[in-house]
Amino acid sequence: MPGEVLIVGGGLIGSSIAWRLAQKGARVIISDAGTLGGEASSAGAGMLSPNAEFDKSSASRDLGLESMRLYPSFVEELQAETGIDVDFRLFSPHDGIVDPGALLRALHCACESRNVRIIREHVTSVEPRDHSAVVIAAGAWSERVRVPNVTLPAVVPIKGHLIGFQLEPGALGPTRRLGETYVLQRSSGFLIAGSNEQDIGFDRTVDPAICEDIHRRAARLFPLLENATPVQRWIGFRPRPVEGDGPHIGRVAGSNVWLAYGHYRNGILLTPVTAQRVADEIQATQASA
Ligand SMILES: Cc1cc2nc3c(=O)[nH]c(=O)nc-3n(C[C@H](O)[C@H](O)[C@H](O)COP(=O)(O)OP(=O)(O)OC[C@H]3O[C@@H](n4cnc5c(N)ncnc54)[C@H](O)[C@@H]3O)c2cc1C
């Protein structure tokens, strides 16, 4: 593909699109403002649960199920390219987990070995004419990027807390969840309990009272946690679209700008399908130009 594709944001969404595009022979650059994926993508728990997360018969659920179908081959391909184990496990065809931090490392490694340029830069505005395509994938910050003649759909940060415990590997078994509360365990034994939702902007404070509440709720699901002490507590910002039922994925009509943000509670689940759709569309557009 001619010219360079600019991707704003190097979380799971931006990095996976970059990888898919680079596999197709595109020249790609990722600009990330921070520690490259150090926001929602590394904060997330890693549940892959389309049936539990979405309303029955909704377009979002169909998207989630499609992404779930893509997950095994996505992970297999990524692990074959990088040798990085992303701790992907399925408990049933529609219920699994993955380690989002490992997934990010693998994607960045795959991008680097395919010569994706990665730069640390806070992008305030982009000029689409300077690029073969532009992808806005800046999570909860996406709306703040200025693009001439384009009004980006609004997105709000929904803060969530998680707490982590170090337990014996295999202590939990499959993920348990009830309403807002869930517990899942990585192969290493690290157990994550979540969560809550707050619409209070980009407040990075970790609230001890909320963490204690999550601990109490999680112990009802998994009593072994009652006397366990959390070894980690952290927060992240889920990018929730202000309008519409699902993420903004696709081309802004009449432009070479693509949107890939607003994945809210399910960006880890929706990574494979988002990457495939956006990369395929960009390739098809450029092939026909
Ligand atoms: C507590 C919590 C639990 C979650 N659990 C799950 C789960 O179990 N399963 C699931 O599927 N999803 C889960 N999610 C949701 C999931 O983490 C997100 O939907 C997903 O990570 C969004 O990915 P992203 O790449 O769009 O955004 P991000 O990971 O936030 O990446 C955006 C990137 O853009 C960069 N950026 C921002 N502004 C600019 C700028 N101006 N210029 C350049 N770069 C910029 C940032 O530095 C960042 O690296 C959870 C989220 C949270 C917070």
The ligand as a Gaussian input file, in Angstrom:
#p B3LYP/6-31G(d) Opt

LIG

0 1
 C      -10.997000      -1.820000      35.159000
 C      -11.156000      -2.282000      33.750000
 C      -11.459000      -3.621000      33.493000
 C      -11.622000      -4.058000      32.169000
 N      -11.841000      -5.377000      31.924000
 C      -12.025000      -5.814000      30.656000
 C      -12.229000      -7.194000      30.384000
 O      -12.216000      -8.034000      31.295000
 N      -12.442000      -7.582000      29.100000
 C      -12.447000      -6.684000      28.052000
 O      -12.663000      -7.092000      26.916000
 N      -12.233000      -5.363000      28.288000
 C      -12.033000      -4.920000      29.553000
 N      -11.817000      -3.596000      29.800000
 C      -11.935000      -2.635000      28.681000
 C      -10.675000      -2.587000      27.851000
 O       -9.548000      -2.531000      28.699000
 C      -10.720000      -1.361000      26.918000
 O      -11.939000      -1.340000      26.202000
 C       -9.587000      -1.409000      25.898000
 O       -8.365000      -1.632000      26.541000
 C       -9.510000      -0.127000      25.092000
 O       -8.336000      -0.204000      24.314000
 P       -7.849000       1.060000      23.497000
 O       -6.633000       0.639000      22.761000
 O       -8.990000       1.614000      22.725000
 O       -7.542000       2.161000      24.621000
 P       -6.277000       2.342000      25.583000
 O       -5.722000       1.073000      26.029000
 O       -6.673000       3.337000      26.615000
 O       -5.188000       2.962000      24.616000
 C       -5.277000       4.272000      24.149000
 C       -3.844000       4.758000      23.922000
 O       -3.916000       6.012000      23.291000
 C       -2.886000       6.822000      23.828000
 N       -3.289000       8.212000      23.635000
 C       -4.260000       8.895000      24.265000
 N       -4.324000      10.164000      23.789000
 C       -3.366000      10.265000      22.838000
 C       -2.917000      11.335000      21.997000
 N       -3.503000      12.533000      22.013000
 N       -1.866000      11.095000      21.163000
 C       -1.277000       9.877000      21.121000
 N       -1.667000       8.845000      21.906000
 C       -2.693000       9.032000      22.741000
 C       -2.783000       6.404000      25.295000
 O       -1.481000       6.692000      25.787000
 C       -3.058000       4.907000      25.218000
 O       -1.870000       4.138000      25.138000
 C      -11.559000      -3.133000      31.090000
 C      -11.219000      -1.812000      31.351000
 C      -11.011000      -1.389000      32.660000
 C      -10.622000       0.045000      32.903000

